[in-house]
Amino acid sequence: MLTVKRNVLVTGASSGIGRAVAKYLLQQGHTVIGISRDCTKFTQPMPCFTAVELDLSQIHELPKKLHDLQQTFSDIDAVVFCAGAGQFGSIEEFSYSHIEALLTLNFTSQVFLTKALLPQLKNKGSGDLIFIGSEAALKGSRKGAIYCASKFALRGFTQALREDCGKSNVRVCLINPGMVKTPFFEPLTFEPGDHESNSLCPEDVAQAVAYVLSASPQIVIDEINLSPLNKVVKFKK
């Protein structure tokens, strides 16, 4: 039984892992503020859910918009960072602008959001920052130089942030899923194999998020690695 209802901000809440996390937390009785760059994807109003349209890739607009967000939702006590994108190829296949865009969305925007919201969590004396990383944060892979770099950066950031937040009772956790069956793979040249054991479901990640949020206040779950039972990659024709 849920004993503590949380006010949770979820980024990337309109699709994939973010949508699954938002739905699962709502089912558990939490209040959810869902960030998306396209709120038309939220087709039905739901109790305890507020949609906020915000494009995290527009980095130069973020300081003001995040300040407004913090003022509007001063009761946030947990953040789940799900927004991100994948792009793969050898380094020479990337333009300079593509490199900047991928690193901005997958890493820099999350640092900006942390900077904006961390002071109020510290003032509350408790809170959770849960970052959705990737198995790409654990080991470099072929054609993944830029994507892996963004996830390695996020992992280093969370490890250092955990040390910085230790005395404030703000907990920092990184969840690194393997391949998850989501629209993430639609623009890519590969995807998980067809068998259900070849990929995770978004709900698997959502359950891990809920587990972290419900953990005893006296413990910190630093990092969780989730993997499909059988890793199979299928290349599209």
N, C-alpha and C positions, 0 to 999 in steps of 0.2 A: 504494500500500500504506500502511495506517495505521501510523505510527511512534510516535505518542503517544496512549495511551488516556486519556481524560478521565473525570472523575466529574462528571456534568452534572445539575443540578437543572432540571427543566422544569415550569413552572406551566401550568395548564389542560391537563394531559396526557391527559385522558380523552376529548377530542373535538377535532374541527377541526384547526387548525394545530398545536396543542400535541401532539395524538396523533400526527400525521404526523412532527413533529420527534422525538418520543421513539422512534418505530419506526425512523426513518431512522438515528438515532444508535446505536441498538442494533445495527442491521445493520452498522454500521461498526466495531463492537467496543467502543464506549464503555459505561460504566456509567451508568445513568440512574435518578435519583430523581424520580418523577412525582407532582406535587401535583394533587389534585382535590378538589372538595367532595363528590364521590360516588364512592368507590372501588369500588362494586359494578359500575361500568362496565368495570373490568379483570377480564375473565372468565376469563383463563387466566394462570397463573404463567409468567413468562419469566425465563431466566437473565440476570443482571446488571441486573434491574429491580426497584426497590422502590417500592411505592405508598404515598403519605402522604395521609391525608384531612385537608384543611385548607380552611376556607371563608375566602377572602381578603376577602370583603365584611364579615365580622365584625371590624371594625377595632379595637374596644376589647379584643378577646381576642388580637390578634396579637402584642403585645410578648412576652408569656410564651410563647406557642406558637412564635414564631420563635426565641426563646432556646433552647427545648428542641430545635428542629430543628437549630440550629447546633451544639449539643452532641452530638447523635446522629450527625450527618453532618459531622464536622469535616474530612473529606477532599474536600469539594466544591471544585472548581477552575474551574467555569463555571456560569453561570445563564442560562437562556433564559426570558424573561418573555412567556408567550403568553396568560395569562388575561385576559379582558376581555369586554365585552358592548356591544351596540349598541342605541341607542334614539334615535329621530328624531321631530322635530315642532317646531312653533314654541314659543318660550320659554313662552308662556302656557298651553301644553298640558301642561307639566311641573308636577307638584307639587313642593313643597320637598323632600320625602323622596326623590322620584325623582332630582332634581338631585344631592342628596348621595350617593345610592347609586351613580349612574353615575360620578361623579368619584372616589368612594372606590375602586371596583373598578378602574377604568381608569388611575388615577394614584396616589392616596395609598397604596394597599396595595403598589404596586410600590416606592415610596419606602421604606416600612417594611421590606420584604424586603431592599432594597439596604442599608439601615442595619444590619440584623442580620448580613448575610453579608460585607459589604465588609471589615471588619477582618481576618477570617481570610484573605481573598484577598490583602490587602496584606502580611500576615505571611508568606505563602507566597512573596511576591515575584513572583507572576504570577497571571493568571486572566482570564476573559472574562465580561463582562456584556453580554448580547445582548437588546435590547428589541424586541418586535414592535409597531411603531407602526401607521401607516395612511397612505394617501394623504390622509386627512382632517387629517393634521398639516401638510400642505403648502399647503392652500388651503381657506378656509371655503366651505361649501356650504349651499344652501337647506335648511331644516329640520334643519340639523346643528349648531346653535349649541352645545349642551351636549356632544355627542359630539366635535365638532372641538376644543372647548376642552380636553377631557381629553387629546386626542392632541397638541395644540399644547403643553400643559403637559409632557407626557412628552418631547417633542422638546427643549424648552428644558432640561429636567432632564438629559437625556443629554449635551447639548452642554456644559453646565457641569460635569457629572460627569467628562466626558472630560478637561477641563482640570485638575480636581482630582486625577485618578488618573495623570496622565502620568508622574510620577517614581516611581510605585510598580510599574510594569510591569503594571498591571491595565488591560486594554483594554475600551473601551466602544463598542458599535456599536448603531445603530438601523436596523431594516429596516422600510421602509414599503411594504406591499403595496397594490395596488389590490384590486378585488373578487376574493375567493377563494371557490370553490365549497365551502361548508361549512354546517353547521347554523346558523351566525350569522344567516342570512337568514330562518330559519323563522318567528320572531315578527314579522318586519318586513313592510311593505306593498310592498316591491320586492325584486328579486333580479337577478343578472346575466342577460343574454340567453342563449338556448338554445345558440347555437353555441359550440364549444369555444374559439374565439378570444376570446370575450366575458368570460372569467374565468380566473384563475389556479387551479392545483390546489394543495392544501395541500403536496404534495410539492415543488412549486417553491420554496416558502418554506423547507421543510426543507433543501433542497439549498443554499440561500443561507446558512442557519445553519451547515451543515457546512463550507462554504467559509470562513466567518469563523473557525471554530474551528481549521481546518487551516492557516490562513495563517501565513507565517513570523513568528516572535516579534518580528522587528525592524520589523514594519509594523502599523499600525492601520487598519482599514476603518471609517471614521467613520459612514458612512450609505449604505444601499442602497435605491434606489427600484425597485420591481417593478410593472409594469403589464401588463394584458392587451393583446394585439395590437390588438383592436378593442373599445373600451369601449361596451357597450350595456346600458342599464338597462331591465328589464321590470317593469311594475307589475302586482301581483296583482289579480284581480277580487274 
